Amino acid sequence: MNNYYIFPCVGDADKGFACAILVSAEGGLVVSGDLIVTGYNPLLELQGSITATSLTIDNHGTFTVGPTARVYVSNLIMSAWSATDIAPTAVFGNDVTKFAVDSFEVGYEANVTFAQGELTIQTTTFKMDSLSKLSIGAEGSKRKLTVTSTTMTIQDGSDIDLSAGGDAAGGTGSASGTMGASYGGLGGYNSTAVTYGSSSSPTNYGSGTADAYGGGVLSITVLGTAELDGWMNVNGQGSTTAGGATGGSISITATTLQGHGQVTANGGASTASNGGGGSGGRIAIVATSLTSFLGAITAYGGPGTASPGAAGTVYKEYQQSGGAQFKTITVDNNDQVSEAFSHVSGIVTITDLIVKGYGQVKFNGTDPVSIDKIIGDYTGTLTIGSGQTYTIATSYGTLSPYAIMCKVIIEEGGLATIPSKILLTDDDSTGDDWYNLEIYGTVIGVREMTVSSGGKVLIHSQSRSGLDASNLKPIGTLAFNNIDVTTDGVLELSLDSMDMYTLAMVKEFNVKYGGTVNARNLLITSPKVEVAYGGILSVDGGSTDAGDAAGNSGTTGAGGTHGGKGGNSADDATPVADFNGLFNQATEFGSAGGDSAAETGARGGGYLKLIVTTLFNVEGTISADGEDATVSAGGGSGGAIHIAVTTDMTGSGTLSVKGGNAVTGGGGGGGRIYIDVDGDYHFLGDYRLCGGSSTGAQAGGSGTAYTIVQEAGSPGYVHNFYYDNGCAKGLTDGISYLDVTGTSLYTVNKLVMGDKTKVWLYTTNLHFKAKTLTCGSGSTIVVGDDTIFSPDYELTYSAITCSFDLKPNGELRLPKSVELKGEASSLEGGVLFHLHSLEQNLLNNRFQNEFSLHNEDHKNLM
């Protein structure tokens, strides 16, 4: 049975008199049992030695351990509200380098302070009661605490705090000026300081700035159970004049870690002008069982007036029931948006990568990285750098798409193997709009990609894909089985380049309701392509070059020309050319509008080619429109859409190559559509071909649509030709030029003219024949000099609603019996007609039409 030696206080508590025990440097106190120092505010001041089985400083007691003190006890109990100060050279046990006792207990609201800045505590039982505090070193000095114990209990509100216990300016990641310091991540405000240290075994001090210290180093090893309900902090210091300092290092190893405490290695804030926050530090926790720990573990970057620092890293290694081993990395920046990245170092194989709170993470080095799963809140970012190879979640995405819960960037020269079926969505409730996947390098393994519900994907011009690293497609090619872009999903393809980018689908390419696909110069090859109602496939404004028929520069700019002529500007600047490209092809980008004194000309439309082998269905919109000018430059001309379908084309959507609008510049001309369908053609939708409108100048001319299709009742293929400028408005109407090179005779089955459309048959010595001519209201066909036009040439009777402007040396060959119902025709050249029929029809329509008829130029065929 233990003996108890009690030194009671016998003073007068009402007069503030306390009991004091003083042991001089030459003296020693030896008891054979337990020693309890008690009474009213008991004081034990030790300069010499004390030997006992256990030492208890009772409630409200004070224990002062001097520089020459020696303490030989197995158990040390600092009771409630006690205060203990231990000099740096005091010795506990037989090892001068350690604080060594079997049991160490700090009572309720008790404070224990070790003066030395680097301390090792070695115990069997380590316990801190509620609201107690353990401190080492002095503020402004480097501090490192190592604790080894069999069991550990840190109760609610208790605190081990090594904040501001790291380096000042001059350390590895220290920063100058108002830039934040770096450690687990980069400091804020474009810090040039480097990251350092190991994510899985952190041992480094945090870095500082001119007047702020980084966090200290805390290492905990518990052979049994660690109950953590209090706080362990190694935070960086803030600054009002410089950047913030970084968090320090915390390493915890235990058989079982449980509780609901807080472990923090956060960066310091900067409130300086243009201040950058310090980065978070590094925390590593290794425990056989970790599932019962429900507390907070954070390594946030510090706030900054310019920008926060990056988050640090939190590493966890533990087992789940069944023995499965988990290794996780968490990068969480507490919902602070920063340009700075966190850096993972010292580990390349992890079970879970958890990226949230706008954390951004990179792995250091070029060793292959393997990530079993990504967990996040859709705000974080993982960047795969040049020369790096990643394998991500490849055991997922076999039966259903795998949702990637953070933004992933594959930089040029980087390579990532990701699940065969992936879902790109964005559940970020903040509303920040950014890409969820950016591919600049190489992606492997993906067969099906769904972009949906706020998800955005960017595919760079230098990207490519493959089934594996030995089976890569050429740069500029993405080959998947399926791509689905659904409601609120956005897919952007090679917007950085005018070079053609290829999507090679094995099965199908779908743009569903609310989905959007944007590109500049895109080739899609697929058995099946569908653009559903509400879906958009666009190369609008895709041309970054001036183009071959741009508007001229001036005080105001002319519209760009393509299938339709760009409109003249308010001060009569004209386009470089009246037409560009061929109507029976679609190979050109749209041309830019002319620059003005106040504005660069609007860009022309891009180029889209689709090669479809099974079914092409368009219920939504496919467009290659020119961009609008907003002040005084010219609108860009429409681009080109080329569709080649081996089997059937269906739908009732819109194909658009509209020119861009303008204000005092000219409207852009419409672009060109070319369609070649080998199967059944059941497309009932619209061709949107009109030029751009202009508030104060000429509208652009209509673009063209040319189709080679099979139609019911017509053997073989029919060639149909469309113009329509009905939606273009200007001070003067736009005009289009019909040019055919390399032949003297050209025949189409249908020539369809929409409302307010003016087309000039331009090519010298060309005879252009239209088996059927259909005209909208207010449309005019100009038959130029040395050209021949034969509308409705197989009919014996025709009612033509177009007006004709027949030039003196042009020739118009009309059916034998014809009604000219156009609003105003001018027939100056040669007309082949049945005289009686023409005269009768002119009489019947004298109130509807005005004609300028030059009889000396007419010819009569009887």
Long-range contacts (C-beta under 8 A, 24 or more apart in sequence): 2-33, 2-34, 2-53, 3-31, 3-32, 3-33, 3-34, 4-33, 4-34, 4-36, 5-31, 5-33, 5-34, 5-35, 5-36, 5-52, 6-36, 6-38, 7-35, 7-36, 7-37, 7-38, 7-39, 7-42, 8-38, 8-39, 9-38, 9-39, 9-40, 9-41, 9-42, 10-39, 11-39, 11-40, 13-40, 18-42, 18-43, 19-43, 20-44, 20-45, 21-45, 22-47, 23-47, 23-48, 23-49, 23-50, 23-69, 24-48, 25-66, 25-68, 34-75, 35-73, 37-61, 37-63, 46-71, 46-90, 54-103, 57-82, 57-84, 58-82, 59-107, 65-90, 66-90, 73-101, 74-101, 74-102, 74-103, 75-101, 75-102, 75-103, 75-104, 75-105, 76-101, 76-103, 76-104, 76-105, 77-103, 77-105, 77-107, 78-105, 78-106, 78-107, 78-110, 78-112, 79-107, 79-110, 80-107, 80-108, 80-109, 80-110, 80-129, 81-107, 81-108, 81-109, 81-110, 82-107, 82-110, 82-111, 83-110, 83-111, 83-113, 84-110, 84-111, 84-112, 84-113, 85-113, 85-115, 86-112, 86-113, 86-114, 86-115, 87-115, 88-114, 88-115, 88-116, 93-122, 95-122, 98-122, 103-127, 105-129, 106-132, 106-133, 106-134, 106-158, 107-132, 108-132, 111-135, 117-141, 117-142, 117-143, 117-144, 117-165, 118-142, 118-143, 118-144, 118-145, 119-144, 119-145, 119-146, 120-145, 120-146, 120-147, 120-148, 121-145, 121-146, 121-147, 121-148, 121-149, 122-147, 122-148, 122-149, 123-147, 123-148, 123-149, 123-150, 124-149, 124-150, 124-151, 125-149, 125-150, 125-151, 126-151, 126-152, 126-153, 126-222, 127-152, 127-153, 127-154, 127-155, 128-153, 128-154, 128-155, 128-158, 128-160, 128-230, 129-155, 129-158, 130-155, 130-156, 130-157, 130-158, 130-230, 131-156, 131-157, 131-158, 132-158, 132-159, 133-158, 133-159, 133-160, 133-161, 134-158, 134-159, 134-160, 135-161, 136-162, 136-165, 137-165, 137-216, 139-164, 140-164, 140-213, 141-165, 142-166, 142-167, 142-205, 142-216, 143-216, 143-217, 144-205, 144-216, 144-217, 144-218, 144-219, 145-216, 145-217, 145-218, 145-219, 146-219, 146-221, 147-218, 147-219, 147-220, 147-221, 148-221, 148-222, 148-223, 149-221, 149-222, 149-223, 150-222, 150-223, 150-224, 151-222, 151-223, 151-224, 151-225, 151-226, 152-220, 152-222, 152-225, 152-226, 152-227, 152-228, 152-254, 153-226, 153-227, 154-226, 154-227, 154-228, 154-229, 154-230, 154-231, 154-232, 154-259, 154-261, 155-227, 155-229, 155-230, 156-229, 156-230, 156-261, 157-230, 157-231, 158-229, 158-230, 158-231, 159-230, 159-231, 159-233, 160-218, 160-230, 160-231, 160-232, 160-233, 161-231, 161-232, 161-233, 162-215, 162-216, 162-217, 162-218, 162-233, 162-234, 162-248, 163-215, 163-216, 163-233, 163-234, 163-235, 163-236, 163-237, 163-248, 164-212, 164-213, 164-214, 164-215, 164-216, 164-235, 164-236, 164-237, 164-245, 165-205, 165-213, 165-214, 165-215, 165-216, 165-217, 165-234, 165-248, 166-205, 166-206, 166-207, 166-208, 166-213, 166-214, 166-215, 166-216, 166-217, 166-234, 166-236, 166-245, 166-246, 166-248, 167-205, 167-206, 167-207, 167-208, 167-213, 167-214, 168-208, 168-209, 168-212, 168-213, 168-214, 169-208, 169-209, 169-210, 171-205, 171-207, 171-208, 171-214, 172-196, 172-204, 172-207, 173-206, 173-207, 173-214, 173-246, 173-279, 174-207, 174-208, 174-209, 175-207, 175-209, 175-243, 175-276, 176-209, 176-210, 177-242, 177-243, 178-241, 178-242, 178-243, 178-270, 178-272, 178-273, 178-274, 178-275, 178-276, 178-306, 179-209, 179-243, 179-276, 180-209, 180-243, 180-244, 180-246, 180-267, 180-270, 180-275, 180-276, 180-277, 180-278, 180-279, 180-301, 180-302, 180-304, 180-308, 180-309, 180-340, 181-206, 181-207, 181-208, 181-209, 181-212, 181-214, 181-236, 181-243, 181-244, 181-245, 181-246, 181-267, 181-278, 181-279, 181-309, 182-207, 182-246, 182-278, 182-279, 182-309, 182-310, 183-207, 183-214, 183-246, 183-247, 183-248, 183-267, 183-278, 183-279, 183-280, 183-281, 183-282, 183-312, 184-246, 184-247, 184-265, 184-279, 184-280, 184-281, 184-282, 184-299, 184-310, 184-311, 184-312, 184-313, 184-342, 184-343, 185-279, 185-280, 185-301, 185-309, 185-310, 185-311, 185-312, 185-313, 185-331, 185-340, 185-341, 185-342, 185-343, 185-360, 186-279, 186-309, 186-310, 186-340, 186-341, 186-342, 186-343, 187-243, 187-244, 187-246, 187-267, 187-276, 187-277, 187-278, 187-279, 187-301, 187-309, 187-310, 187-340, 188-243, 188-244, 188-270, 188-275, 188-276, 188-277, 188-278, 188-279, 188-301, 188-302, 188-304, 188-306, 188-307, 188-308, 188-309, 188-310, 188-338, 188-340, 189-243, 189-270, 189-274, 189-275, 189-276, 189-304, 189-306, 189-307, 190-276, 190-307, 190-339, 191-243, 191-276, 191-279, 191-309, 191-340, 195-279, 195-342, 195-343, 195-345, 195-364, 196-345, 197-249, 197-282, 197-345, 197-346, 198-282, 198-284, 198-345, 198-346, 198-347, 199-282, 199-284, 199-313, 199-315, 199-329, 199-344, 199-345, 199-346, 199-347, 200-284, 200-315, 200-317, 200-327, 200-346, 200-347, 201-251, 201-284, 201-346, 202-249, 202-250, 202-251, 202-281, 202-282, 202-283, 202-284, 202-315, 203-249, 203-251, 204-248, 204-249, 204-282, 205-248, 205-249, 206-234, 206-236, 206-245, 206-246, 206-247, 206-248, 206-249, 206-265, 206-278, 206-281, 207-245, 207-246, 207-278, 208-236, 208-237, 208-245, 208-246, 209-239, 209-242, 209-243, 209-244, 209-245, 209-278, 210-239, 210-241, 210-242, 211-239, 211-241, 211-242, 212-236, 212-237, 212-238, 212-239, 212-242, 212-243, 212-244, 212-245, 212-268, 212-278, 213-237, 213-245, 214-245, 214-246, 214-247, 214-248, 214-278, 214-281, 215-245, 215-246, 215-247, 215-248, 215-249, 215-265, 215-281, 216-248, 216-249, 217-248, 217-249, 217-250, 218-248, 218-249, 218-250, 218-251, 219-249, 219-250, 219-251, 220-250, 220-251, 220-252, 220-253, 220-254, 221-253, 221-254, 222-252, 222-253, 222-254, 222-255, 222-257, 223-254, 223-255, 224-254, 224-255, 224-256, 225-254, 225-255, 225-256, 225-257, 225-258, 226-252, 226-254, 226-256, 226-257, 226-258, 226-259, 226-287, 227-258, 227-259, 228-257, 228-258, 228-259, 228-261, 228-263, 228-293, 228-295, 229-259, 229-260, 229-261, 229-295, 230-261, 230-262, 231-261, 231-262, 231-263, 231-264, 232-261, 232-262, 232-263, 232-264, 233-262, 233-263, 233-264, 233-265, 234-264, 234-265, 234-281, 235-264, 235-265, 235-266, 235-267, 235-268, 236-266, 236-267, 236-268, 236-278, 236-281, 236-302, 237-268, 238-268, 238-269, 238-270, 238-271, 238-302, 239-268, 239-269, 239-270, 239-271, 239-272, 239-275, 240-270, 240-271, 240-272, 241-272, 242-270, 242-272, 242-275, 243-270, 243-272, 243-275, 243-276, 243-277, 243-278, 243-304, 244-268, 244-269, 244-270, 244-275, 244-276, 244-277, 244-278, 244-302, 244-303, 244-304, 244-309, 245-278, 245-302, 246-278, 246-279, 246-280, 246-281, 246-309, 246-312, 247-278, 247-279, 247-280, 247-281, 247-282, 247-299, 247-312, 248-281, 249-281, 249-282, 249-283, 250-281, 250-282, 250-283, 250-284, 251-283, 251-284, 251-285, 252-283, 252-284, 252-285, 252-286, 252-287, 253-285, 253-286, 253-287, 254-286, 254-287, 254-288, 255-287, 255-288, 255-289, 256-287, 256-288, 256-289, 256-290, 256-292, 257-285, 257-287, 257-289, 257-290, 257-292, 257-293, 258-289, 258-292, 258-293, 259-292, 259-293, 259-294, 259-295, 260-293, 260-294, 260-295, 261-295, 261-296, 262-295, 262-296, 262-297, 262-298, 263-295, 263-296, 263-297, 263-298, 264-296, 264-297, 264-298, 264-299, 264-300, 265-298, 265-299, 265-312, 266-298, 266-299, 266-300, 266-301, 266-302, 266-312, 267-300, 267-301, 267-302, 267-308, 267-309, 267-312, 268-302, 269-302, 269-303, 269-304, 270-302, 270-303, 270-304, 270-305, 270-306, 271-305, 272-305, 273-305, 274-305, 274-306, 275-304, 275-305, 275-306, 276-304, 276-306, 276-307, 276-308, 276-309, 277-301, 277-302, 277-303, 277-304, 277-307, 277-308, 277-309, 277-336, 277-338, 278-302, 278-309, 279-309, 279-310, 279-311, 279-312, 279-340, 279-342, 280-309, 280-310, 280-311, 280-312, 280-313, 280-333, 280-342, 281-312, 282-312, 282-313, 282-314, 282-315, 283-312, 283-313, 283-314, 283-315, 284-314, 284-315, 284-316, 284-317, 285-314, 285-315, 285-316, 285-317, 285-318, 286-316, 286-317, 286-318, 287-317, 287-318, 288-318, 288-319, 289-318, 289-319, 290-316, 290-318, 291-318, 291-320, 297-330, 298-332, 298-334, 299-332, 300-332, 300-333, 300-334, 300-336, 300-357, 301-333, 301-334, 301-336, 301-338, 301-340, 303-336, 307-338, 307-339, 307-340, 308-333, 308-336, 308-337, 308-338, 308-340, 309-338, 309-340, 310-338, 310-340, 310-341, 310-342, 310-359, 310-360, 311-342, 311-357, 311-359, 312-342, 313-342, 313-343, 313-344, 313-361, 315-347, 325-351, 326-351, 326-352, 327-351, 327-352, 328-352, 328-353, 328-354, 329-353, 329-354, 329-361, 330-354, 330-355, 330-356, 331-355, 331-356, 331-359, 331-360, 331-361, 331-380, 332-356, 332-357, 332-359, 332-380, 333-357, 333-358, 333-359, 333-360, 335-379, 335-430, 337-432, 341-381, 341-383, 353-382, 353-406, 355-380, 355-381, 355-382, 355-405, 355-406, 356-380, 356-406, 363-388, 363-390, 374-404, 374-405, 374-406, 374-408, 375-405, 376-405, 376-406, 377-405, 377-427, 377-428, 378-405, 378-406, 378-407, 378-425, 378-426, 378-427, 378-428, 378-436, 379-406, 379-428, 379-430, 379-432, 380-406, 380-407, 381-406, 381-407, 381-408, 381-409, 382-406, 382-407, 382-408, 382-409, 383-408, 383-409, 383-411, 384-408, 384-409, 384-410, 384-411, 384-414, 384-415, 384-416, 384-441, 385-411, 385-413, 385-414, 386-411, 386-412, 386-413, 386-414, 386-441, 387-413, 387-414, 388-414, 388-415, 389-414, 389-415, 389-416, 390-414, 390-415, 390-416, 390-417, 391-416, 391-417, 392-416, 392-417, 392-418, 392-419, 393-418, 393-419, 394-418, 394-419, 394-445, 397-421, 397-422, 401-448, 401-450, 404-436, 404-437, 407-434, 407-435, 407-436, 407-437, 407-438, 408-436, 408-437, 408-438, 409-435, 409-438, 409-440, 410-438, 410-439, 410-440, 410-441, 410-442, 410-443, 410-463, 411-440, 411-441, 412-440, 412-441, 412-460, 412-462, 412-463, 413-441, 414-440, 414-441, 414-442, 415-441, 415-442, 415-443, 415-444, 415-469, 416-441, 416-442, 416-443, 416-444, 417-443, 417-444, 417-445, 417-468, 418-443, 418-444, 418-445, 418-446, 419-445, 419-446, 420-445, 420-446, 420-447, 420-448, 421-446, 421-447, 421-448, 421-449, 421-450, 422-446, 422-448, 422-449, 422-450, 423-450, 423-452, 423-455, 424-449, 424-450, 424-451, 424-452, 424-455, 424-456, 424-457, 424-489, 425-451, 425-452, 425-453, 425-454, 425-455, 425-489, 426-453, 426-454, 426-455, 426-456, 427-453, 427-454, 428-454, 435-492, 439-463, 439-478, 442-466, 442-472, 443-478, 444-468, 444-469, 444-472, 446-480, 447-480, 447-481, 447-482, 447-506, 448-480, 448-481, 448-482, 448-483, 448-484, 449-480, 449-482, 449-483, 449-484, 450-483, 450-484, 450-485, 450-486, 450-489, 451-483, 451-484, 451-485, 451-486, 451-489, 451-490, 451-491, 451-515, 452-484, 452-485, 452-486, 452-487, 452-488, 452-489, 452-515, 453-486, 453-487, 453-488, 453-489, 454-488, 454-489, 455-488, 455-489, 455-490, 456-489, 456-490, 456-491, 456-492, 457-489, 457-490, 457-491, 457-492, 458-492, 458-495, 459-491, 459-492, 459-493, 459-494, 459-501, 460-494, 460-496, 461-494, 461-496, 461-497, 461-499, 461-501, 473-504, 476-500, 476-501, 476-502, 477-501, 477-502, 477-503, 477-504, 478-502, 478-503, 478-504, 479-503, 479-504, 479-505, 479-506, 480-505, 480-506, 481-505, 481-506, 481-507, 482-506, 482-507, 482-508, 482-509, 482-510, 483-508, 483-509, 483-510, 484-510, 484-512, 484-515, 485-510, 485-511, 485-512, 485-515, 485-516, 485-517, 485-535, 486-510, 486-512, 486-513, 486-514, 486-515, 487-512, 487-513, 487-514, 487-515, 488-514, 488-515, 489-514, 489-515, 489-516, 490-515, 490-516, 490-517, 490-518, 491-515, 491-516, 491-517, 491-518, 492-517, 492-518, 492-519, 493-517, 493-518, 493-519, 493-520, 493-522, 494-519, 494-520, 494-521, 494-522, 495-519, 495-520, 497-521, 498-542, 498-543, 498-544, 498-545, 498-589, 500-607, 505-529, 510-535, 511-535, 511-536, 511-537, 511-620, 513-620, 519-606, 519-608, 520-544, 520-606, 520-607, 521-589, 521-606, 521-607, 522-606, 522-607, 522-608, 522-609, 523-609, 523-610, 523-611, 524-608, 524-609, 524-610, 524-611, 525-610, 525-611, 525-612, 526-610, 526-611, 526-612, 526-613, 527-612, 527-613, 527-614, 527-615, 528-612, 528-614, 528-615, 528-616, 529-610, 529-612, 529-615, 529-616, 529-617, 530-615, 530-616, 530-617, 530-618, 530-619, 531-617, 531-618, 531-619, 531-620, 531-621, 531-622, 531-651, 531-653, 532-617, 532-619, 532-620, 533-619, 533-620, 533-653, 534-620, 535-619, 535-620, 535-621, 536-620, 536-621, 536-622, 536-623, 537-608, 537-620, 537-621, 537-622, 537-623, 538-621, 538-622, 538-623, 538-624, 538-625, 539-605, 539-606, 539-607, 539-608, 539-623, 539-624, 539-639, 540-605, 540-606, 540-623, 540-624, 540-625, 540-626, 540-627, 540-639, 541-602, 541-603, 541-604, 541-605, 541-606, 541-625, 541-626, 541-627, 541-636, 541-660, 542-589, 542-590, 542-603, 542-604, 542-605, 542-606, 542-607, 542-624, 542-639, 543-589, 543-590, 543-591, 543-592, 543-603, 543-604, 543-605, 543-606, 543-607, 543-636, 543-639, 544-603, 545-589, 545-592, 546-591, 546-592, 546-601, 547-580, 547-588, 547-589, 547-590, 547-591, 547-592, 547-604, 547-637, 548-576, 548-577, 548-580, 548-588, 548-591, 549-575, 549-576, 549-577, 549-578, 549-579, 549-580, 549-591, 549-637, 550-575, 550-576, 550-591, 550-592, 550-593, 550-594, 550-601, 550-604, 551-575, 551-576, 551-591, 551-592, 551-593, 551-594, 551-601, 551-633, 551-634, 551-665, 551-666, 551-668, 552-576, 552-594, 553-594, 553-595, 553-596, 553-601, 554-594, 554-596, 554-597, 555-596, 555-597, 555-632, 556-594, 556-596, 556-632, 556-633, 556-634, 556-664, 556-665, 556-666, 556-697, 557-593, 557-594, 557-595, 557-596, 557-599, 557-601, 557-629, 557-632, 557-633, 557-634, 557-662, 557-665, 557-666, 558-593, 558-594, 558-634, 558-665, 558-666, 559-593, 559-594, 559-634, 559-635, 559-636, 559-637, 559-659, 559-660, 559-662, 559-665, 559-666, 559-667, 559-668, 559-669, 559-691, 559-692, 559-694, 559-698, 559-700, 560-590, 560-591, 560-592, 560-593, 560-594, 560-601, 560-602, 560-604, 560-626, 560-634, 560-635, 560-636, 560-637, 560-659, 560-660, 560-668, 560-669, 561-591, 561-637, 561-669, 561-701, 562-588, 562-590, 562-591, 562-604, 562-605, 562-626, 562-637, 562-638, 562-639, 562-640, 562-657, 562-659, 562-668, 562-669, 562-670, 562-671, 562-672, 562-703, 563-637, 563-638, 563-657, 563-669, 563-670, 563-671, 563-672, 563-689, 563-701, 563-702, 563-703, 563-704, 563-736, 564-637, 564-638, 564-659, 564-669, 564-670, 564-689, 564-690, 564-691, 564-700, 564-701, 564-702, 564-703, 564-704, 564-725, 564-734, 564-735, 564-736, 565-669, 565-691, 565-700, 565-701, 565-734, 565-735, 565-736, 565-737, 566-591, 566-593, 566-594, 566-634, 566-635, 566-637, 566-659, 566-666, 566-667, 566-668, 566-669, 566-691, 566-700, 566-701, 567-634, 567-635, 567-662, 567-665, 567-666, 567-667, 567-668, 567-669, 567-691, 567-692, 567-694, 567-697, 567-698, 567-699, 567-700, 567-701, 567-730, 567-732, 567-734, 568-666, 568-697, 568-698, 568-732, 569-594, 569-596, 569-632, 569-634, 569-662, 569-664, 569-665, 569-666, 569-697, 569-698, 570-632, 570-664, 570-665, 570-696, 570-697, 573-634, 573-665, 573-666, 575-634, 575-666, 575-669, 578-737, 578-762, 579-736, 579-737, 579-739, 579-762, 580-637, 581-640, 581-672, 582-672, 582-739, 582-740, 582-741, 583-672, 583-704, 583-706, 583-721, 583-738, 583-739, 583-740, 584-674, 584-706, 584-719, 584-740, 585-642, 585-672, 585-674, 586-640, 586-641, 586-642, 586-671, 586-672, 586-673, 586-674, 586-706, 587-640, 587-642, 588-639, 588-640, 588-672, 589-639, 589-640, 590-624, 590-626, 590-636, 590-637, 590-638, 590-639, 590-640, 590-657, 590-659, 590-668, 590-671, 591-636, 591-637, 591-668, 591-669, 592-634, 592-636, 592-637, 593-626, 593-629, 593-633, 593-634, 593-635, 593-636, 593-637, 593-660, 593-662, 593-665, 593-666, 593-668, 594-633, 594-634, 594-665, 594-666, 595-633, 596-629, 596-631, 596-632, 596-633, 596-634, 596-664, 596-665, 597-632, 598-631, 598-632, 598-633, 599-629, 599-630, 599-631, 599-632, 599-633, 599-665, 600-633, 601-629, 601-633, 601-634, 601-636, 601-665, 602-626, 602-627, 602-628, 602-629, 602-633, 602-634, 602-635, 602-636, 602-660, 602-662, 602-668, 603-627, 603-636, 603-660, 604-636, 604-637, 604-638, 604-639, 604-660, 604-668, 604-671, 605-636, 605-637, 605-638, 605-639, 605-640, 605-657, 605-671, 606-639, 606-640, 607-639, 607-640, 607-642, 608-639, 608-640, 608-641, 608-642, 609-641, 609-642, 609-643, 609-644, 610-641, 610-642, 610-643, 610-644, 610-645, 611-644, 612-643, 612-644, 612-645, 612-646, 612-647, 612-649, 613-645, 613-646, 613-647, 614-646, 614-647, 615-647, 615-648, 615-650, 616-643, 616-645, 616-648, 616-649, 616-650, 616-651, 616-677, 617-649, 617-650, 617-651, 618-649, 618-650, 618-651, 618-652, 618-653, 618-654, 618-655, 618-683, 618-685, 619-651, 619-652, 619-653, 619-685, 620-653, 620-654, 621-653, 621-654, 621-656, 622-653, 622-654, 622-655, 622-656, 623-654, 623-655, 623-656, 623-657, 623-658, 623-688, 624-656, 624-657, 624-671, 625-656, 625-657, 625-658, 625-659, 625-660, 625-671, 626-658, 626-659, 626-660, 626-668, 626-669, 626-671, 626-692, 627-660, 628-660, 628-661, 628-662, 628-692, 629-660, 629-661, 629-662, 629-663, 629-665, 630-663, 631-663, 631-664, 632-663, 632-664, 632-665, 633-662, 633-665, 634-662, 634-665, 634-666, 634-667, 634-668, 635-659, 635-660, 635-661, 635-662, 635-665, 635-666, 635-667, 635-668, 635-692, 635-694, 635-700, 636-660, 636-668, 636-692, 637-668, 637-669, 637-670, 637-671, 637-691, 637-700, 637-703, 638-668, 638-669, 638-670, 638-671, 638-672, 638-689, 638-691, 638-703, 639-671, 640-671, 640-672, 640-673, 640-674, 641-671, 641-672, 641-673, 641-674, 642-673, 642-674, 643-673, 643-674, 643-675, 643-676, 643-677, 644-676, 645-675, 645-676, 645-677, 645-678, 645-679, 646-678, 646-679, 647-678, 647-679, 647-680, 648-677, 648-679, 648-680, 648-681, 648-682, 649-675, 649-677, 649-679, 649-680, 649-681, 649-682, 649-683, 649-709, 650-682, 650-683, 651-682, 651-683, 651-684, 651-685, 652-683, 652-684, 652-685, 653-685, 653-686, 654-685, 654-686, 654-687, 654-688, 655-685, 655-686, 655-687, 655-688, 655-705, 656-687, 656-688, 656-689, 657-688, 657-689, 657-703, 657-705, 658-688, 658-689, 658-690, 658-691, 658-692, 658-703, 658-727, 659-690, 659-691, 659-692, 659-700, 659-701, 659-703, 659-728, 660-692, 660-700, 661-692, 661-693, 661-694, 662-692, 662-693, 662-694, 662-695, 662-697, 663-694, 663-695, 663-696, 664-694, 664-695, 664-696, 664-697, 665-694, 665-697, 666-694, 666-697, 666-698, 666-699, 666-700, 666-730, 667-691, 667-692, 667-693, 667-694, 667-697, 667-698, 667-699, 667-700, 667-728, 667-730, 667-734, 668-692, 668-700, 669-700, 669-701, 669-702, 669-703, 669-734, 669-736, 670-700, 670-701, 670-702, 670-703, 670-704, 670-725, 670-736, 671-703, 672-703, 672-704, 672-705, 672-706, 673-703, 673-704, 673-705, 673-706, 673-722, 674-705, 674-706, 674-707, 675-705, 675-706, 675-707, 675-708, 675-709, 676-707, 676-708, 676-709, 677-707, 677-708, 677-709, 677-710, 678-710, 679-710, 680-710, 681-707, 681-709, 681-710, 681-711, 687-722, 687-724, 688-724, 688-727, 689-722, 689-723, 689-724, 689-725, 689-754, 690-724, 690-725, 690-726, 690-727, 690-728, 690-734, 690-754, 691-725, 691-728, 691-734, 692-728, 693-727, 693-728, 693-729, 693-730, 694-729, 694-730, 694-731, 696-731, 697-730, 697-731, 697-732, 698-730, 698-731, 698-732, 698-733, 698-734, 699-725, 699-728, 699-729, 699-730, 699-732, 699-733, 699-734, 700-728, 700-730, 700-734, 701-725, 701-728, 701-734, 701-735, 701-736, 701-737, 701-758, 702-728, 702-734, 702-736, 702-754, 702-757, 702-759, 703-736, 704-736, 714-749, 718-749, 718-750, 719-747, 719-748, 719-749, 719-750, 720-748, 720-749, 720-750, 720-751, 720-752, 721-748, 721-750, 721-751, 721-752, 721-770, 722-752, 722-754, 723-751, 723-752, 723-753, 723-754, 723-757, 723-759, 724-752, 724-753, 724-754, 724-755, 724-757, 724-776, 725-754, 725-755, 725-756, 725-757, 725-758, 726-754, 726-755, 726-756, 726-757, 726-776, 728-756, 733-758, 734-758, 735-759, 735-760, 735-782, 736-760, 737-762, 738-762, 738-763, 738-768, 739-763, 740-766, 740-768, 745-769, 747-771, 750-774, 751-791, 753-779, 753-781, 753-802, 754-779, 755-779, 758-782, 760-784, 761-787, 761-789, 761-810, 762-787, 763-787, 769-793, 773-798, 773-800, 773-802, 775-800, 775-801, 775-802, 775-822, 776-801, 777-801, 777-823, 778-823, 779-803, 779-822, 780-804, 780-805, 780-822, 780-824, 781-805, 782-807, 783-807, 783-810, 783-811, 783-812, 783-829, 784-810, 785-809, 785-810, 785-829, 786-810, 787-811, 788-812, 788-813, 789-813, 792-818, 806-830, 806-831, 808-857, 814-838, 816-861, 817-841, 819-844, 819-845, 820-845, 820-849, 820-851, 821-845, 821-848, 821-849, 822-849, 823-849, 823-850, 824-849, 824-850, 825-849, 825-850, 825-851, 825-852, 826-851, 826-852, 827-851, 827-852, 827-853, 827-854, 827-857, 827-858, 828-852, 828-854, 828-857, 829-857, 830-857, 830-858, 830-859, 831-857, 831-858, 831-859, 832-859, 832-861, 833-858, 833-860, 833-861, 834-861, 834-862, 835-860, 835-862
